[in-house]
Amino acid sequence: MSEKLVIGSATHSYEVASGWGKLPEGITYGYTHGIVVDENDNVYVHNTSKDSVVVFDKDGNFKTSWGAEFEGGAHGFYLHRDNDGVEYLYFADTNRSLVVKTTLNGDVLLEIGTPDRPDLYDTERRYVPTDVCVAPNGDIYVSDGYGQYHIHHYDAKGTYIRTFGGRGSEPGKVIEPHGISINLRGSEPEVYVADRGNGRIQVFTLEGEHKRFVDHNLDRPCSFYFFGDEVYLPDLDSRITVLDSEDRLITHLGEDQKAYKQEGWPNLPKSYYRPDKFSSPHGVCVDSQGNVFVAEWIFDGRITKLIRQK
């Protein structure tokens, strides 16, 4: 019987479950960009293949797949539970410059296209949304992470409210705002932006006013997953970062300081990969038991489950 492979720290240790989530014959991943978990601990993997949403139960058994319309454009992926307890999926499609809201089964409920801002977008200046999140009141925030580097704010029906951000490194400005989420751990909700090009998190009010930076123990943060008082971040430069309620470092998981420095990265030879090391984490989520799921930006996908030990 093989010994368990455990990673992490004294307070956050995990057994690595390699090969979790078996795909049925005929389904293969593209780049695995996003991963979320619903209230029943079903896991949804978002990837760039024709089966762009692949759903597993909590034990890793395949349930279903759908989402051919996101093939090639799959990127931002967010699960929101509204005030009535109903869960919805939100997508940021880089190819179609589109934000989409669906049911958990993929029925489309809302689409938001390029903002009507000719001063920001035209044939030369494209809109490329990379992530989306939802505030407690239902307002929607979209990060244009690969286009012109703005954050766009809409109401729950998709009606445009405002834009903030824009290219730069000074407070209120961003470079490659790759991920976005809502922080509910404090006295008031805040917008967290993975300001990846600046190597930091930038925190805004819901109205888009700059509040502060988090710029320690980060390299190229991609997105966020809030779990209790903690926040989990996929750091594209080869690790998962876990911060506490004050955004102080708890631990890095699976850190590999060699992977992202190699020629050909992220698509390295298969012989390079190790179960306990990450190469290019792009999405992360945490289930009700504290288990961590990681999706990596690799041409044929990679999903890792880390089973919480303590």
N, C-alpha and C positions, 0 to 999 in steps of 0.2 A: 504494500500500500504506500503510495507516494506521499511525502510530507507536504502539508499545506504551504502554498506560497503566499506570504503575508507581507504587505507593504504599509507604509504610513508612519504614524508617530504613536507615542504612549497613549494619547487620548483619542486618536483617530487611526485605528488599524483596520485593515481590510484583507480578506482573502481574495486572491485573484481567481475569478472563474473564467478560464480561457475557453474560447469557442462558444460563448453563450449565444443563444438565439440561432437555431439552425434554419437556414433557408431551404424551402422545398425546391425540388428540381424545376428548372425553368425560370427561376428568379435569381438575379444577381444584383448586388449593389453597384451603383456608381459611387462618386464621392459621397461619403456620409457626412452631412453638414449639421443636422439637428437631431435632437432626441428629447422626448418628453414622456411623462408618465401621468396617467389619469388617476382618479380617486380609487380605482380598483387595482392599481399597480400594473395595469397593462402598459406596455412600453411601445411607443411609436417612433420609428426611425425614419428620418427624412433624408433622401438621397437623390442623386441626379439621374437615376435610371428611369425606365418607363413605369416601374413599380416604385414611385417616389415616396409613398408612405407604406411602410411595412409594419404590421402590428403583431406583437407577441403578447402572450399572457405572462403572468409574473414568474412562471417557471421556465420561460424561454421557448414555449411552444408556439409555432406560427399560427396566427389566427386568420389574417387576411392581408391583402395589399390593394392599393388603388393609387390614383393621382398621376395618370399619364400626362396630364396637362402641365405638370411641373417638370417634366423631363428636361434636363439640361439647365433649368433655371432655379432648381431647388436651392434654397439658402436659409433664410431666417425662418424659425419655427417656434411657435409659442402656444402653450395651452393656458387658457384663462377660464377660471370658474367665476361666474357672475354672482350677483347678490342673491339670486334665487337658487344657487347651487348647480346651475346648468353649466356644463363644460363645452368649450368651443376651441377649435384650432385656428391659428392665424399663421399666414405664410407671407414671406417676402420673396418674390420671384424676380431674380436679377435679369433674366432674359426678356421677360414681358414687361418689365418696369411696373409691376403690379403687386398690390397687397390684397390678399384674399382671406375671408373669414368663412369657415365651414363648420358643419357639425362634426362629431367624432367619426361619422361614417363618410364624410367627404361631400355632403350636400352643400353647395355654395350658397351663402347667405348674403355676402357683401363683397364688392370689389372696389378698390380705390386705385386709380391710375395716377399718372403724372400730375403733380399739383399745377393748377392754373396760375403759374408764375412765370410769364415770359421774360421777366427780368432775370430769372435764375436759370431757366431751361429753354433750349432751342435745339436745332439740329446738331450744333457743335457741342453743346453742354447737356449731356444725357443725364437722366434720372435713373439711378440704379439702387433701389432699396435693398438693404441687407438684413434688417431685423425690424421687429414690430413688438409692441407691448400694449397693455391695457391698464388704465388707472381704475381705482375702485368705483368711480362714477361712470365708467364705460368709455371714457375718452381714449382715443387711439393715438399712439406715438410711433412714428416711423423714422428710422435712421437711413439716410441716403449715404451709405458707407463707401460705395464704389463710384459715385457720381460726383456731385458738387459739394458734398460734406455738410449737408443741412439736416436738421431734425424738423419733421413736420407733425403738427398737432391737429387732430380731427375730433369731432364728437362721435358718439357711438354709432351714428347713422352714416358716418363718412363725410360729413360736412366740414370743410376746411376752416380752421380757427387761426392758426399762426405758424410761423417758421422761426426757428432760432438756430444758433450754431454758425456754420460757415467756416471756410478754410483758415487755419491759423493755429498758433500755440499759446496765445494769451488767454486769460480767463474768458470763458464764453465761446471760444473758438475751438475747432476740432480738426484733426487730420485722420481721415478714415474712421469715422464713427461706426464701427463694425457691428456692435451689439447695443441693445437698449433694454432696460427693464425698470420696474417700479419697486423701489425700496419701501417696505411697510414697517420697518423695525423701529422707527423713531416716532416722534410726536406728530409728525405730518408726513404724508407720502412725498417721495422724491423720485426724480428721474435719474437713473444711473446710466451713463453712456460709456461704453468701452471705446475710449478714445485711442484706438490701437496704434495709429501712426505716431502719436505722442507718447506711447508707452504708459498710459495712465487711465484711471477712471475719472470722469468728470461728473459732478453731481449738480443737478439743476432743480429748481422749484418746478411745480406742475405748469407754471406760466412761462418757463424757459429762462429764468434768471439764474446765473451762475451762483453756486453756493460754495463749493470747495473742490479740491482735487484729492484723490487717493493715488499716490505715486510711488509707494514703497513696495518692494517684493513683487513687482509686476514687470513683465517684459512686453509681450504683445497680447493683451487680454482680448478675447474674442466675444464673450457674451457672459450671461449671469444665470445662476439658478439659486434662488433664495430658499433656504430650508431652516425653519426655526429662526434662531438668531444669527445664523451663519450664511455666508454667501460662497458659492462654489463657482470658480471661473476656469474655463479652458484657456490655457496660455498656449498660443500656437507654437511658441518656441519650446515645445516638448515637456509639458507638465500640466497638472491640474493644481490650482491654488485654492486653498480654503482660508477664508478670513472670518474673524469673529464679529460680534455685534458692533464693535468699534472700528471695523475694517483693519484690524491688526492680524498679522500672519499667524495662523494655527499650524499649517503644514503645507508642503508641496507633495503631491502624489505622483509617483511614476516618473520623476524628473530624469531627463536624459540630455545633458548639455552638449552631447556630440551629434545627436540626430540632425537637428536643423542646420548645422554647419556643413553638412556633407553635400557634395555635388549630386544633383538630381533630386534632392529633397523637394516635396514630401514623398515622392515615389521611389523609395529606396528598395534595394534587393530584398526579397522575402526572407532571405537568410539573416538579415540584419535584425529583424523584429524580435523582441523578447516580451513574454506575457506581462512582466512587471515594469515595463518601460513604455512610455508614450513617445510618439514621434511628432504628431501634428494634431493635437486635440482641438476640435472646433465646436463641439457641443457637449453639454453635460446636463444630467438631471439626477435627482435623488428620490427614491421611493419612500413609502411610509415607514419602512423599517430602517432607513438610513443607508441603504445600499446605493452605490454610485454607479451610474451608467455613463460611459464616455464614447462619443462618436468622433472619429478622426478623419481629417481631410486627406484621403488617399484614394487613388483612382478607382480601386475596386472595393473600397470601404473597409472599415474595421470598427467593431463594437466590443467593448470590454465591460464586464460587470465586476464591481468590487463589492464583496459581501462584508458588511460592517461587523467587526468583531467586538469593539468597545469604543 
